[in-house]
Amino acid sequence: MRDRQPAGTYARKVLEQWLIDLSWSSSRLEGNRYTLLDTKHLFEDGNKRTSRLAANVPLMIYNCAPLSLLDVEQSDYASAMMGVYELGDPSMAIDLFEWTYRRSIMKYRVVLESMGVPSPLRLRYRQMLTDAIGLIVRERKTMSTAMKELGVTENIAPGFEALLDDQLAKLEMFNYARYNLTRNVTEAWIEAGRPR
């Protein structure tokens, strides 16, 4: 029994390392200049970066805007935290986080709009598209042969052939990984004149 660990110990160790890695990355993205030594105390007494990161996990899982504190004045943040830690009064922190989150939502909306709306056809046919492009680029099959091999017809997948042709025309060295292709294979296919 001495060698056995309490239930959840392994999961906690894995989760701790994952949060340490995410916290470290988050800090670097926010422009902080911490060292990895600063992450040693994450789970003994907690830390604000880890808390902010952990708060974003459920938001992102449910496709909500992440909380960003980049534009918050350091003095405002410090005052809000002092209210919580010194006075036991979370009201100022609640107001700050609410204001910050509303602003984060507006910024996130702008980012999403700049990215454009994903094509419903691309989403619906994602796997078929990946398979067909793989056959065409990797194995140099024609579009019609690849579609026959996959059992795809216009009746089964309306609009697929036009989408496939469009995606083959847009296939470049910066987006080949989307279709599980290698750089060399994609480069050779493009240099061969994009046969399809």
C-alpha positions as YAML, in Angstrom:
chain: A
units: angstrom
residues:
- id: 1
  name: MET
  ca: [0.00, 0.00, 0.00]
- id: 2
  name: ARG
  ca: [2.96, 2.30, 0.51]
- id: 3
  name: ASP
  ca: [3.57, 2.62, -3.26]
- id: 4
  name: ARG
  ca: [-0.01, 3.59, -4.00]
- id: 5
  name: GLN
  ca: [-0.95, 7.22, -4.39]
- id: 6
  name: PRO
  ca: [-4.25, 8.78, -3.35]
- id: 7
  name: ALA
  ca: [-6.94, 8.86, -6.05]
- id: 8
  name: GLY
  ca: [-6.49, 11.73, -8.48]
- id: 9
  name: THR
  ca: [-2.79, 12.28, -7.73]
- id: 10
  name: TYR
  ca: [-1.64, 11.49, -11.24]
- id: 11
  name: ALA
  ca: [-4.41, 13.60, -12.79]
- id: 12
  name: ARG
  ca: [-3.53, 16.49, -10.47]
- id: 13
  name: LYS
  ca: [0.16, 16.29, -11.44]
- id: 14
  name: VAL
  ca: [-0.73, 16.32, -15.14]
- id: 15
  name: LEU
  ca: [-3.21, 19.18, -14.67]
- id: 16
  name: GLU
  ca: [-0.71, 21.16, -12.60]
- id: 17
  name: GLN
  ca: [1.93, 20.87, -15.34]
- id: 18
  name: TRP
  ca: [-0.64, 21.82, -17.98]
- id: 19
  name: LEU
  ca: [-1.69, 24.90, -16.01]
- id: 20
  name: ILE
  ca: [1.94, 25.84, -15.39]
- id: 21
  name: ASP
  ca: [2.64, 25.62, -19.13]
- id: 22
  name: LEU
  ca: [-0.49, 27.62, -19.98]
- id: 23
  name: SER
  ca: [0.23, 30.18, -17.29]
- id: 24
  name: TRP
  ca: [3.78, 30.60, -18.57]
- id: 25
  name: SER
  ca: [2.54, 31.03, -22.16]
- id: 26
  name: SER
  ca: [-0.21, 33.40, -21.04]
- id: 27
  name: SER
  ca: [2.28, 35.54, -19.14]
- id: 28
  name: ARG
  ca: [4.56, 35.80, -22.14]
- id: 29
  name: LEU
  ca: [1.61, 36.72, -24.38]
- id: 30
  name: GLU
  ca: [0.57, 39.43, -21.94]
- id: 31
  name: GLY
  ca: [4.08, 40.86, -22.08]
- id: 32
  name: ASN
  ca: [5.13, 39.82, -18.60]
- id: 33
  name: ARG
  ca: [8.77, 38.94, -18.04]
- id: 34
  name: TYR
  ca: [8.55, 36.17, -15.47]
- id: 35
  name: THR
  ca: [10.88, 33.23, -15.11]
- id: 36
  name: LEU
  ca: [9.81, 29.63, -14.81]
- id: 37
  name: LEU
  ca: [10.85, 29.80, -11.15]
- id: 38
  name: ASP
  ca: [7.79, 31.99, -10.52]
- id: 39
  name: THR
  ca: [5.53, 29.05, -11.39]
- id: 40
  name: LYS
  ca: [6.77, 26.96, -8.44]
- id: 41
  name: HIS
  ca: [4.19, 28.48, -6.08]
- id: 42
  name: LEU
  ca: [1.17, 28.00, -8.35]
- id: 43
  name: PHE
  ca: [-0.52, 25.38, -6.25]
- id: 44
  name: GLU
  ca: [0.80, 26.14, -2.78]
- id: 45
  name: ASP
  ca: [-0.84, 29.55, -2.51]
- id: 46
  name: GLY
  ca: [-2.35, 30.10, -5.97]
- id: 47
  name: ASN
  ca: [-1.56, 33.02, -8.18]
- id: 48
  name: LYS
  ca: [-3.49, 35.61, -10.13]
- id: 49
  name: ARG
  ca: [-2.21, 34.61, -13.58]
- id: 50
  name: THR
  ca: [-3.31, 31.02, -13.03]
- id: 51
  name: SER
  ca: [-6.70, 32.20, -11.78]
- id: 52
  name: ARG
  ca: [-7.24, 34.40, -14.83]
- id: 53
  name: LEU
  ca: [-6.18, 31.56, -17.09]
- id: 54
  name: ALA
  ca: [-8.43, 29.09, -15.30]
- id: 55
  name: ALA
  ca: [-11.32, 31.56, -15.62]
- id: 56
  name: ASN
  ca: [-10.87, 31.58, -19.39]
- id: 57
  name: VAL
  ca: [-11.02, 27.79, -19.79]
- id: 58
  name: PRO
  ca: [-14.82, 27.45, -19.31]
- id: 59
  name: LEU
  ca: [-15.41, 30.63, -21.31]
- id: 60
  name: MET
  ca: [-13.49, 29.24, -24.27]
- id: 61
  name: ILE
  ca: [-15.04, 25.77, -23.94]
- id: 62
  name: TYR
  ca: [-18.48, 27.37, -24.33]
- id: 63
  name: ASN
  ca: [-17.28, 29.56, -27.20]
- id: 64
  name: CYS
  ca: [-17.46, 32.79, -25.19]
- id: 65
  name: ALA
  ca: [-15.06, 35.69, -25.39]
- id: 66
  name: PRO
  ca: [-11.96, 35.21, -23.22]
- id: 67
  name: LEU
  ca: [-11.27, 37.69, -20.44]
- id: 68
  name: SER
  ca: [-8.39, 40.01, -21.29]
- id: 69
  name: LEU
  ca: [-6.82, 42.34, -18.73]
- id: 70
  name: LEU
  ca: [-4.28, 43.89, -21.08]
- id: 71
  name: ASP
  ca: [-5.74, 47.41, -21.04]
- id: 72
  name: VAL
  ca: [-6.55, 47.56, -17.32]
- id: 73
  name: GLU
  ca: [-4.56, 50.16, -15.46]
- id: 74
  name: GLN
  ca: [-2.18, 48.53, -13.02]
- id: 75
  name: SER
  ca: [-3.36, 50.82, -10.22]
- id: 76
  name: ASP
  ca: [-7.03, 49.90, -10.83]
- id: 77
  name: TYR
  ca: [-6.20, 46.20, -10.79]
- id: 78
  name: ALA
  ca: [-4.06, 46.59, -7.65]
- id: 79
  name: SER
  ca: [-6.82, 48.53, -5.86]
- id: 80
  name: ALA
  ca: [-9.40, 45.89, -6.75]
- id: 81
  name: MET
  ca: [-7.17, 43.07, -5.53]
- id: 82
  name: MET
  ca: [-6.31, 44.98, -2.33]
- id: 83
  name: GLY
  ca: [-10.03, 45.31, -1.67]
- id: 84
  name: VAL
  ca: [-10.41, 41.54, -1.91]
- id: 85
  name: TYR
  ca: [-7.27, 40.51, -0.01]
- id: 86
  name: GLU
  ca: [-7.01, 43.27, 2.60]
- id: 87
  name: LEU
  ca: [-10.61, 44.28, 3.20]
- id: 88
  name: GLY
  ca: [-12.46, 41.14, 2.16]
- id: 89
  name: ASP
  ca: [-14.64, 43.27, -0.11]
- id: 90
  name: PRO
  ca: [-14.92, 41.93, -3.68]
- id: 91
  name: SER
  ca: [-17.21, 44.71, -4.98]
- id: 92
  name: MET
  ca: [-14.45, 46.74, -6.65]
- id: 93
  name: ALA
  ca: [-12.99, 43.59, -8.24]
- id: 94
  name: ILE
  ca: [-16.44, 42.57, -9.47]
- id: 95
  name: ASP
  ca: [-16.96, 45.99, -11.06]
- id: 96
  name: LEU
  ca: [-13.50, 45.90, -12.65]
- id: 97
  name: PHE
  ca: [-13.92, 42.38, -14.02]
- id: 98
  name: GLU
  ca: [-17.43, 43.13, -15.32]
- id: 99
  name: TRP
  ca: [-16.23, 46.28, -17.10]
- id: 100
  name: THR
  ca: [-13.19, 44.44, -18.43]
- id: 101
  name: TYR
  ca: [-15.23, 41.49, -19.65]
- id: 102
  name: ARG
  ca: [-17.73, 43.71, -21.45]
- id: 103
  name: ARG
  ca: [-14.80, 45.37, -23.21]
- id: 104
  name: SER
  ca: [-13.25, 41.95, -23.98]
- id: 105
  name: ILE
  ca: [-16.53, 40.87, -25.58]
- id: 106
  name: MET
  ca: [-16.48, 43.92, -27.89]
- id: 107
  name: LYS
  ca: [-12.84, 43.30, -28.86]
- id: 108
  name: TYR
  ca: [-13.52, 39.60, -29.43]
- id: 109
  name: ARG
  ca: [-16.49, 40.45, -31.65]
- id: 110
  name: VAL
  ca: [-14.25, 42.66, -33.82]
- id: 111
  name: VAL
  ca: [-11.68, 39.87, -34.12]
- id: 112
  name: LEU
  ca: [-14.36, 37.33, -35.06]
- id: 113
  name: GLU
  ca: [-15.86, 39.67, -37.67]
- id: 114
  name: SER
  ca: [-12.44, 40.27, -39.22]
- id: 115
  name: MET
  ca: [-12.00, 36.50, -39.56]
- id: 116
  name: GLY
  ca: [-15.23, 36.09, -41.49]
- id: 117
  name: VAL
  ca: [-17.95, 33.51, -41.14]
- id: 118
  name: PRO
  ca: [-16.90, 29.92, -41.74]
- id: 119
  name: SER
  ca: [-18.44, 28.30, -44.78]
- id: 120
  name: PRO
  ca: [-21.23, 25.89, -43.77]
- id: 121
  name: LEU
  ca: [-20.27, 23.68, -46.73]
- id: 122
  name: ARG
  ca: [-16.64, 23.50, -45.60]
- id: 123
  name: LEU
  ca: [-17.77, 22.57, -42.12]
- id: 124
  name: ARG
  ca: [-20.19, 19.92, -43.37]
- id: 125
  name: TYR
  ca: [-17.75, 18.38, -45.84]
- id: 126
  name: ARG
  ca: [-14.55, 18.89, -43.84]
- id: 127
  name: GLN
  ca: [-13.49, 15.23, -43.68]
- id: 128
  name: MET
  ca: [-14.54, 14.44, -47.27]
- id: 129
  name: LEU
  ca: [-12.65, 17.53, -48.42]
- id: 130
  name: THR
  ca: [-9.51, 16.45, -46.56]
- id: 131
  name: ASP
  ca: [-9.76, 12.93, -47.99]
- id: 132
  name: ALA
  ca: [-10.37, 14.12, -51.57]
- id: 133
  name: ILE
  ca: [-7.57, 16.70, -51.48]
- id: 134
  name: GLY
  ca: [-5.24, 14.03, -50.09]
- id: 135
  name: LEU
  ca: [-6.05, 11.73, -53.02]
- id: 136
  name: ILE
  ca: [-5.60, 14.53, -55.56]
- id: 137
  name: VAL
  ca: [-2.42, 16.07, -54.18]
- id: 138
  name: ARG
  ca: [-0.68, 13.04, -52.65]
- id: 139
  name: GLU
  ca: [-1.72, 10.37, -55.14]
- id: 140
  name: ARG
  ca: [-2.23, 12.67, -58.16]
- id: 141
  name: LYS
  ca: [-5.74, 11.43, -58.88]
- id: 142
  name: THR
  ca: [-8.19, 13.57, -60.80]
- id: 143
  name: MET
  ca: [-11.09, 15.24, -59.03]
- id: 144
  name: SER
  ca: [-13.62, 12.91, -60.62]
- id: 145
  name: THR
  ca: [-11.57, 9.80, -59.73]
- id: 146
  name: ALA
  ca: [-11.13, 10.97, -56.14]
- id: 147
  name: MET
  ca: [-14.84, 11.69, -55.82]
- id: 148
  name: LYS
  ca: [-15.74, 8.27, -57.24]
- id: 149
  name: GLU
  ca: [-13.29, 6.57, -54.91]
- id: 150
  name: LEU
  ca: [-14.88, 8.32, -51.95]
- id: 151
  name: GLY
  ca: [-18.39, 7.61, -53.20]
- id: 152
  name: VAL
  ca: [-19.25, 11.30, -53.44]
- id: 153
  name: THR
  ca: [-21.81, 12.48, -55.99]
- id: 154
  name: GLU
  ca: [-23.63, 15.76, -56.42]
- id: 155
  name: ASN
  ca: [-26.80, 14.07, -55.10]
- id: 156
  name: ILE
  ca: [-25.05, 12.93, -51.91]
- id: 157
  name: ALA
  ca: [-23.05, 16.11, -51.34]
- id: 158
  name: PRO
  ca: [-24.53, 19.09, -53.20]
- id: 159
  name: GLY
  ca: [-21.92, 21.79, -53.87]
- id: 160
  name: PHE
  ca: [-18.99, 19.55, -52.93]
- id: 161
  name: GLU
  ca: [-17.34, 19.47, -56.37]
- id: 162
  name: ALA
  ca: [-17.30, 23.28, -56.67]
- id: 163
  name: LEU
  ca: [-16.00, 23.58, -53.10]
- id: 164
  name: LEU
  ca: [-13.27, 21.02, -53.79]
- id: 165
  name: ASP
  ca: [-12.18, 22.86, -56.92]
- id: 166
  name: ASP
  ca: [-12.14, 26.17, -55.01]
- id: 167
  name: GLN
  ca: [-10.08, 24.71, -52.13]
- id: 168
  name: LEU
  ca: [-7.59, 23.16, -54.53]
- id: 169
  name: ALA
  ca: [-7.15, 26.55, -56.19]
- id: 170
  name: LYS
  ca: [-6.52, 28.12, -52.76]
- id: 171
  name: LEU
  ca: [-4.13, 25.43, -51.54]
- id: 172
  name: GLU
  ca: [-0.80, 27.09, -50.75]
- id: 173
  name: MET
  ca: [2.31, 26.54, -48.68]
- id: 174
  name: PHE
  ca: [0.73, 28.24, -45.65]
- id: 175
  name: ASN
  ca: [-2.42, 26.09, -45.41]
- id: 176
  name: TYR
  ca: [-1.40, 22.58, -46.54]
- id: 177
  name: ALA
  ca: [-1.36, 21.18, -42.98]
- id: 178
  name: ARG
  ca: [-5.13, 21.74, -42.80]
- id: 179
  name: TYR
  ca: [-5.48, 18.82, -45.21]
- id: 180
  name: ASN
  ca: [-2.89, 16.54, -43.56]
- id: 181
  name: LEU
  ca: [-0.42, 17.11, -46.38]
- id: 182
  name: THR
  ca: [3.33, 17.49, -46.14]
- id: 183
  name: ARG
  ca: [5.23, 20.50, -47.37]
- id: 184
  name: ASN
  ca: [7.17, 18.53, -50.00]
- id: 185
  name: VAL
  ca: [4.08, 16.85, -51.45]
- id: 186
  name: THR
  ca: [2.17, 20.13, -51.64]
- id: 187
  name: GLU
  ca: [5.11, 21.99, -53.15]
- id: 188
  name: ALA
  ca: [5.58, 19.29, -55.81]
- id: 189
  name: TRP
  ca: [1.86, 19.35, -56.68]
- id: 190
  name: ILE
  ca: [1.85, 23.15, -57.01]
- id: 191
  name: GLU
  ca: [5.02, 23.10, -59.14]
- id: 192
  name: ALA
  ca: [3.41, 20.47, -61.39]
- id: 193
  name: GLY
  ca: [0.71, 23.02, -62.23]
- id: 194
  name: ARG
  ca: [-1.97, 21.90, -59.74]
- id: 195
  name: PRO
  ca: [-3.18, 18.90, -61.78]
- id: 196
  name: ARG
  ca: [-6.77, 18.01, -61.01]
...
